[in-house]
């Protein structure tokens, strides 16, 4: 599993941002990474947040590559017909 060091400022930003965000998917991502910063185990995070086993590593990788802003990014699938 990916080892991520969490600064005090990052933990505070995760704690603040997890509930007021308007998109529930982003709330879950922020909550999962916040719980990781508090030392909660993977299985417990998946159970508490109701996420799939494959989703949590993606959240951690997104946080490691782009921080909180990467977790907040949502790309809606919008197919375009010709």
Helices and strands as residue ranges (DSSP letters): H 8-20, H 24-37, H 42-49, H 53-72
